[in-house]
């Protein structure tokens, strides 16, 4: 089970304060568990691990087998925000770091589109699609979100021109609303196979729905193990206790923010496979807590690389931050450092030691240095990187996010500020219905 260690904060906070914030976090826990808090119509994620039907997983298996029979070796997964970050995180974490360079065979390569409007990126994505046997998963509740809709239009046209409309339809799966929206309408018209984005699950909490499960399965990874790990976390975290890891995490981060002005939380990874865990986590916490003039700004570093770039600021810059370090107890691989007769690099003192031991000592040394430099440390621990542990970690951060946001006093499940840029963008693109806004913006920027 995921563990949370807050001893790295002991020199910064008082025991009585932590006890008081633990009580506040337990109150936030009660709000989340009662289902009576703000945004309570978006709590469908809470029981996904234990209630996902086997029939859904079988339907996902059927897509995987069908596309394997067609020789599909590239899947373009189209989505933005919560519609791609969870799947991207899982695939990056579970894949061999150099699978592409090794020419690994078996499952298709899953690549992502619709998460930006870069013409170069989209052009290069299509360069790849033209060289491969391609299929597509498009993820959008409405079907009209600009970034994924633009890319899907381009990919859909390519598939129809290349394979014909009937075959293209068999190479497109839509994950969308059950009843309404442009993508649902198109899926019905064209005969696409579809999966549902549940109405009561917001995008950033959707990794354990088909939004995440289908791309992860298509990439060749065990979604049943992922759900089993999440189900274990669901059971453990449902127990109200001062030692509940989600309560401990929520209590300490709110204490550091509210009483000590620690307004930036840095997620620290010591394994590059978890770079996209941080990207997924940043959306989860940024959208859930950043509102009403409140919230901890989520940032990330990838150590030890970033110790040679961001390390100076973290050690001696403005003391506005604390760190949440992901600790992985066991490595899945083994590399032992050898001896060298000349010892010009002066590393023979490490001969016979595992590289991961060096990584662990770098992590411990950094922890001590940063505490001495005024940066509190929270440690979130898992046993190893695999599907089961990743499922536990996904659910832990989701559940802790709900507890923490309610402790902070905000609705964890809305994101009203996200619409501001869209309105400006639509006006600048002269979308019908935005004529007045377009005129006002153009007058503003002309001054």
C-alpha positions as CSV (number, residue, x, y, z in Angstrom):
1,X,0.0,0.0,0.0
2,X,1.1,3.6,-0.6
3,X,2.9,5.1,2.4
4,X,3.3,8.7,3.5
5,X,6.2,9.8,5.6
6,X,6.1,13.4,7.0
7,X,9.1,13.2,9.3
8,X,10.9,15.5,6.9
9,X,8.5,18.3,8.0
10,X,9.1,17.7,11.8
11,X,11.6,20.5,12.1
12,X,9.3,23.0,10.5
13,X,5.9,22.4,12.2
14,X,4.7,21.9,15.7
15,X,3.1,18.7,16.8
16,X,0.0,20.6,18.1
17,X,-0.4,22.3,14.7
18,X,-0.2,19.0,12.8
19,X,-2.7,17.5,15.2
20,X,-5.1,20.4,14.5
21,X,-4.7,20.1,10.8
22,X,-5.2,16.3,11.0
23,X,-8.6,17.0,12.6
24,X,-9.3,19.4,9.7
25,X,-8.3,16.8,7.2
26,X,-10.5,14.2,8.9
27,X,-13.4,16.7,8.5
28,X,-12.5,16.9,4.8
29,X,-12.5,13.1,4.7
30,X,-16.0,13.1,6.2
31,X,-17.2,15.5,3.6
32,X,-15.7,13.4,0.8
33,X,-17.1,10.1,2.2
34,X,-20.6,11.5,2.9
35,X,-21.0,12.7,-0.7
36,X,-22.6,15.9,0.6
37,X,-19.8,18.3,-0.4
38,X,-19.6,20.8,-3.2
39,X,-19.3,19.0,-6.6
40,X,-20.8,15.8,-5.2
41,X,-22.2,14.9,-8.5
42,X,-18.7,14.1,-9.7
43,X,-17.8,11.3,-7.2
44,X,-18.2,8.4,-9.6
45,X,-14.4,7.8,-9.6
46,X,-14.5,6.7,-5.9
47,X,-15.7,3.2,-6.6
48,X,-14.4,2.6,-10.1
49,X,-11.7,0.1,-8.9
50,X,-14.1,-2.2,-7.1
51,X,-17.1,-1.7,-9.4
52,X,-15.7,-1.8,-13.0
53,X,-17.5,-4.7,-14.6
54,X,-15.5,-7.5,-16.2
55,X,-17.7,-7.1,-19.3
56,X,-16.1,-3.7,-19.9
57,X,-12.6,-5.2,-19.7
58,X,-13.7,-7.9,-22.1
59,X,-14.9,-5.2,-24.6
60,X,-11.5,-3.6,-24.3
61,X,-9.8,-6.9,-24.9
62,X,-11.9,-7.4,-28.0
63,X,-10.7,-4.1,-29.5
64,X,-7.1,-5.1,-28.8
65,X,-7.5,-8.5,-30.4
66,X,-9.4,-7.1,-33.5
67,X,-6.7,-4.5,-34.2
68,X,-4.0,-7.1,-33.7
69,X,-5.6,-9.2,-36.4
70,X,-5.4,-6.2,-38.7
71,X,-1.8,-5.8,-38.0
72,X,-2.3,-2.3,-36.4
73,X,1.1,-1.2,-35.0
74,X,0.3,2.5,-34.2
75,X,-2.6,3.8,-32.2
76,X,-3.2,7.6,-32.2
77,X,-4.9,8.5,-28.9
78,X,-6.6,11.9,-29.2
79,X,-7.5,13.8,-26.1
80,X,-6.4,16.7,-23.9
81,X,-5.8,17.2,-20.2
82,X,-7.4,14.3,-18.2
83,X,-8.3,12.6,-21.5
84,X,-4.6,11.7,-22.1
85,X,-2.4,12.5,-19.1
86,X,-3.3,9.4,-17.1
87,X,-2.8,7.0,-20.0
88,X,0.4,8.8,-21.0
89,X,1.7,8.4,-17.4
90,X,0.9,4.7,-17.2
91,X,2.4,3.9,-20.6
92,X,5.6,5.9,-19.9
93,X,6.0,4.3,-16.5
94,X,5.4,0.7,-17.6
95,X,7.3,0.8,-20.9
96,X,10.9,-0.1,-21.6
97,X,12.6,3.3,-21.8
98,X,14.1,2.4,-25.2
99,X,11.3,0.2,-26.6
100,X,11.1,2.2,-29.8
101,X,14.9,2.1,-30.4
102,X,15.0,-1.6,-29.8
103,X,12.2,-2.2,-32.3
104,X,10.1,-4.0,-29.7
105,X,7.3,-6.1,-31.3
106,X,4.0,-7.1,-29.9
107,X,1.6,-4.4,-28.8
108,X,1.1,-1.3,-30.9
109,X,2.9,1.9,-30.2
110,X,0.5,4.4,-28.6
111,X,1.1,8.1,-29.5
112,X,-0.8,11.1,-28.4
113,X,-2.5,13.9,-30.4
114,X,-5.0,16.6,-29.7
115,X,-3.2,18.0,-26.7
116,X,-1.8,21.0,-28.6
117,X,-2.3,23.1,-31.6
118,X,1.2,23.0,-33.0
119,X,1.2,22.6,-36.8
120,X,4.6,21.1,-36.7
121,X,3.7,18.4,-34.1
122,X,0.5,17.5,-36.0
123,X,2.4,17.3,-39.3
124,X,5.0,15.1,-37.8
125,X,2.3,12.9,-36.2
126,X,0.8,12.4,-39.6
127,X,4.2,11.6,-41.1
128,X,4.3,8.7,-38.6
129,X,0.8,7.6,-39.3
130,X,1.5,7.4,-43.0
131,X,4.4,5.0,-42.4
132,X,2.5,2.7,-40.1
133,X,-0.6,0.5,-39.9
134,X,-2.8,3.0,-38.0
135,X,-5.9,3.1,-35.8
136,X,-7.3,5.8,-33.6
137,X,-8.9,6.3,-30.2
138,X,-10.6,9.7,-29.8
139,X,-11.6,10.9,-26.4
140,X,-14.0,13.8,-25.9
141,X,-17.2,14.1,-24.0
142,X,-18.6,16.8,-26.3
143,X,-16.6,16.2,-29.5
144,X,-16.2,20.0,-29.9
145,X,-13.1,20.7,-27.7
146,X,-10.9,22.5,-30.1
147,X,-7.5,20.8,-29.8
148,X,-8.7,17.2,-30.1
149,X,-11.5,18.0,-32.6
150,X,-9.0,19.6,-35.0
151,X,-6.6,16.6,-34.8
152,X,-9.4,14.1,-35.1
153,X,-10.7,15.8,-38.2
154,X,-7.3,15.4,-39.8
155,X,-6.7,11.8,-38.6
156,X,-10.2,10.7,-39.6
157,X,-9.8,12.1,-43.1
158,X,-6.5,10.3,-43.4
159,X,-7.9,7.0,-42.3
160,X,-10.9,7.2,-44.6
161,X,-8.7,8.2,-47.6
162,X,-6.2,5.4,-46.8
163,X,-8.5,2.5,-45.8
164,X,-11.9,3.5,-47.1
165,X,-14.8,4.7,-44.9
166,X,-16.0,1.2,-43.8
167,X,-12.6,0.0,-42.8
168,X,-11.7,3.4,-41.2
169,X,-14.8,3.1,-39.0
170,X,-13.5,-0.2,-37.7
171,X,-10.2,1.5,-36.9
172,X,-11.8,4.3,-34.8
173,X,-13.0,4.0,-31.3
174,X,-14.7,6.9,-29.6
175,X,-14.8,7.4,-25.8
176,X,-17.5,10.0,-25.3
177,X,-20.9,10.8,-23.8
178,X,-23.5,8.1,-23.5
179,X,-26.3,10.1,-25.2
180,X,-25.3,13.5,-26.5
181,X,-22.6,15.6,-28.2
182,X,-21.0,15.9,-31.6
183,X,-18.8,12.8,-31.2
184,X,-21.6,10.6,-30.0
185,X,-23.7,11.7,-33.0
186,X,-20.8,11.0,-35.4
187,X,-20.1,7.6,-33.8
188,X,-23.7,6.6,-34.3
189,X,-23.7,7.8,-37.9
190,X,-20.4,6.1,-38.9
191,X,-20.7,3.0,-36.7
192,X,-17.7,3.6,-34.5
193,X,-17.4,1.3,-31.5
194,X,-17.8,3.5,-28.4
195,X,-17.1,3.5,-24.7
196,X,-18.7,5.9,-22.2
197,X,-17.2,8.7,-20.3
198,X,-19.3,8.5,-17.1
199,X,-21.3,11.7,-16.4
200,X,-20.1,11.6,-12.7
201,X,-16.4,11.4,-13.4
202,X,-14.4,14.5,-14.3
203,X,-11.6,14.3,-16.8
204,X,-8.7,14.6,-14.3
205,X,-10.2,11.7,-12.3
206,X,-10.9,9.5,-15.4
207,X,-7.7,7.4,-15.7
208,X,-9.5,4.3,-14.3
209,X,-12.4,4.7,-16.8
210,X,-12.1,3.6,-20.5
211,X,-10.4,7.0,-21.0
212,X,-7.2,5.6,-19.5
213,X,-7.9,1.8,-19.5
214,X,-8.3,1.4,-23.3
215,X,-5.0,3.2,-24.4
216,X,-3.1,1.4,-21.6
217,X,-4.5,-2.0,-22.6
218,X,-3.8,-1.3,-26.3
219,X,-0.2,-0.5,-25.4
220,X,0.1,-4.0,-23.9
221,X,-0.3,-3.5,-20.2
222,X,-2.3,-5.3,-17.6
223,X,-5.3,-3.1,-16.7
224,X,-6.7,-5.8,-14.4
225,X,-3.6,-5.5,-12.2
226,X,-3.9,-1.7,-12.4
227,X,-7.5,-1.9,-11.2
228,X,-6.6,-4.5,-8.5
229,X,-4.0,-2.1,-7.1
230,X,-6.5,0.8,-7.1
231,X,-9.1,-1.4,-5.4
232,X,-6.6,-2.2,-2.7
233,X,-6.1,1.5,-2.2
234,X,-9.9,2.2,-2.3
235,X,-10.4,-0.2,0.6
236,X,-7.5,1.0,2.7
237,X,-8.2,4.7,2.2
238,X,-11.9,4.3,3.1
239,X,-11.0,3.8,6.8
240,X,-11.2,7.0,8.8
241,X,-8.0,7.2,10.8
242,X,-5.3,9.7,11.8
243,X,-2.8,7.4,10.1
244,X,-4.8,7.1,6.8
245,X,-2.1,8.1,4.2
246,X,-4.5,10.4,2.4
247,X,-5.4,12.2,5.6
248,X,-1.7,12.5,6.6
249,X,-0.8,14.0,3.2
250,X,-3.8,16.4,3.1
251,X,-3.1,17.5,6.7
252,X,0.6,18.3,6.2
253,X,0.3,20.0,2.8
254,X,-2.5,22.2,4.1
255,X,-0.6,23.0,7.3
256,X,2.5,24.0,5.3
257,X,0.4,26.2,3.0
258,X,-1.9,27.9,5.5
259,X,0.5,28.4,8.4
260,X,4.0,28.7,6.8
261,X,3.3,30.2,3.4
262,X,4.5,27.2,1.4
263,X,2.6,28.0,-1.7
264,X,4.5,25.7,-4.1
265,X,4.6,21.9,-3.9
266,X,7.3,20.2,-6.0
267,X,6.8,16.6,-6.9
268,X,10.3,15.0,-7.0
269,X,11.0,11.9,-9.1
270,X,14.2,9.9,-9.0
271,X,13.1,7.6,-11.9
272,X,12.5,9.2,-15.3
273,X,9.7,6.7,-15.9
274,X,7.6,8.9,-13.5
275,X,8.0,12.1,-15.4
276,X,4.4,11.9,-16.6
277,X,3.2,10.9,-13.2
278,X,4.1,14.5,-12.2
279,X,2.3,15.9,-15.3
280,X,-0.8,14.0,-14.4
281,X,-0.6,15.0,-10.7
282,X,-0.1,18.7,-11.7
283,X,-3.4,18.7,-13.5
284,X,-5.2,16.8,-10.8
285,X,-4.2,19.2,-8.0
286,X,-3.9,22.4,-10.0
287,X,-7.4,22.1,-11.4
288,X,-8.9,20.8,-8.2
289,X,-7.4,23.3,-5.7
290,X,-6.5,26.4,-7.7
291,X,-9.6,28.5,-7.4
292,X,-11.3,31.1,-5.1
293,X,-7.9,32.8,-4.7
294,X,-6.5,29.7,-3.0
295,X,-4.4,26.7,-3.7
296,X,-0.9,25.3,-3.7
297,X,0.9,25.6,-7.1
298,X,2.0,22.1,-8.3
299,X,5.4,21.9,-9.9
300,X,7.9,19.1,-10.5
301,X,11.5,18.1,-11.0
302,X,13.2,15.0,-12.3
303,X,16.2,14.1,-10.2
304,X,19.1,13.6,-10.2
305,X,19.1,15.5,-13.5
306,X,17.4,18.6,-12.1
307,X,19.7,18.8,-9.2
308,X,22.1,20.2,-11.8
309,X,19.6,22.8,-13.0
310,X,16.8,23.6,-10.4
311,X,18.8,22.3,-7.4
312,X,20.4,25.7,-6.7
313,X,17.0,27.5,-6.5
314,X,15.4,24.8,-4.3
315,X,18.4,24.8,-2.0
316,X,18.8,28.6,-1.6
317,X,16.0,30.4,-3.4
318,X,12.8,32.0,-2.0
319,X,11.5,29.7,0.7
320,X,8.0,29.3,-0.7
321,X,8.1,25.6,-1.4
322,X,8.0,22.1,0.0
323,X,8.7,18.9,-1.8
324,X,6.8,15.6,-2.2
325,X,9.3,12.9,-3.1
326,X,8.2,9.7,-4.7
327,X,10.2,6.9,-3.1
328,X,10.3,3.6,-5.0
329,X,11.6,0.8,-2.7
330,X,12.8,-1.7,-5.3
331,X,14.2,-1.4,-8.8
332,X,12.9,-3.8,-11.5
333,X,16.4,-4.1,-13.0
334,X,19.9,-4.6,-11.7
335,X,23.2,-2.9,-12.7
336,X,26.4,-3.3,-10.6
337,X,29.3,-0.9,-10.9
338,X,32.5,-2.5,-11.9
339,X,36.2,-1.8,-11.1
340,X,38.6,0.1,-13.4
341,X,42.4,-0.5,-13.1
342,X,43.3,3.2,-13.8
343,X,40.4,4.6,-11.6
344,X,40.8,7.9,-13.4
345,X,37.2,8.8,-12.5
346,X,37.9,7.9,-8.9
347,X,34.9,5.7,-8.6
348,X,36.4,2.5,-7.5
349,X,35.0,3.1,-4.1
350,X,31.6,2.3,-5.7
351,X,32.8,-1.0,-7.2
352,X,30.4,-3.8,-6.4
353,X,27.5,-1.5,-5.5
354,X,24.2,-1.3,-7.4
355,X,23.5,1.9,-9.3
356,X,20.2,2.1,-7.5
357,X,22.0,2.2,-4.2
358,X,23.8,5.3,-5.5
359,X,20.4,6.7,-6.6
360,X,19.0,6.1,-3.1
361,X,21.9,7.8,-1.4
362,X,21.6,10.8,-3.8
363,X,17.9,10.9,-2.7
364,X,18.7,10.7,1.0
365,X,21.5,13.3,0.7
366,X,19.3,15.7,-1.2
367,X,16.5,15.2,1.4
368,X,18.9,16.2,4.2
369,X,20.4,19.1,2.3
370,X,17.0,20.5,1.4
371,X,15.7,20.2,4.9
372,X,18.8,22.1,6.1
373,X,18.0,24.7,3.4
374,X,14.5,25.3,4.7
375,X,12.5,23.0,2.4
376,X,10.1,20.6,4.2
377,X,9.9,17.0,2.8
378,X,6.9,14.7,2.4
379,X,7.7,11.2,1.1
380,X,5.2,9.1,-0.8
381,X,6.3,5.5,-1.1
382,X,5.5,2.5,-3.3
383,X,7.1,-0.9,-3.5
384,X,8.1,-0.8,-7.2
385,X,6.9,0.4,-10.6
386,X,4.4,-2.0,-12.0
387,X,0.7,-1.9,-12.9
388,X,-0.6,-2.8,-9.5
389,X,1.5,-0.2,-7.6
390,X,0.6,2.4,-10.2
391,X,-3.1,1.7,-9.7
392,X,-2.6,2.2,-6.0
393,X,-0.8,5.5,-6.6
394,X,-3.4,6.8,-9.0
395,X,-6.2,6.2,-6.5
396,X,-4.2,7.5,-3.6
397,X,-3.6,10.9,-5.2
398,X,-7.2,11.1,-6.4
399,X,-8.6,10.3,-3.0
400,X,-6.1,12.6,-1.2
401,X,-6.9,15.4,-3.6
402,X,-10.6,15.2,-2.6
403,X,-9.7,15.2,1.1
404,X,-7.2,18.1,0.7
405,X,-9.4,20.3,-1.4
406,X,-12.3,20.0,1.1
407,X,-9.8,20.7,3.9
408,X,-8.8,23.9,2.0
409,X,-12.4,24.8,1.5
410,X,-12.8,24.6,-2.3
411,X,-14.8,22.4,-4.6
412,X,-12.4,19.8,-5.9
413,X,-14.5,18.9,-9.0
414,X,-15.1,22.1,-10.9
415,X,-12.8,24.2,-13.1
416,X,-14.6,27.4,-14.0
417,X,-11.3,29.2,-14.8
418,X,-10.5,26.9,-17.7
419,X,-13.2,28.5,-19.9
420,X,-11.6,32.0,-19.9
421,X,-8.9,31.2,-22.5
422,X,-11.4,29.3,-24.7
423,X,-13.8,32.3,-25.0
424,X,-10.9,34.5,-26.0
425,X,-9.5,31.9,-28.5
426,X,-13.0,31.4,-30.1
427,X,-13.4,35.1,-30.5
428,X,-10.0,35.5,-32.1
429,X,-10.7,32.6,-34.4
430,X,-14.0,34.3,-35.4
431,X,-16.2,31.4,-34.3
432,X,-19.8,32.1,-35.1
433,X,-21.6,33.5,-32.1
434,X,-18.5,35.3,-30.8
435,X,-18.7,38.4,-33.0
436,X,-19.1,40.9,-30.1
437,X,-16.3,39.4,-28.1
438,X,-14.1,39.3,-31.2
439,X,-14.7,43.0,-31.8
440,X,-14.0,43.9,-28.2
441,X,-10.8,41.9,-28.1
442,X,-9.4,43.3,-31.3
443,X,-10.1,46.8,-30.1
444,X,-8.3,46.0,-26.9
445,X,-5.2,44.5,-28.5
446,X,-5.0,47.3,-31.0
447,X,-4.5,50.0,-28.3
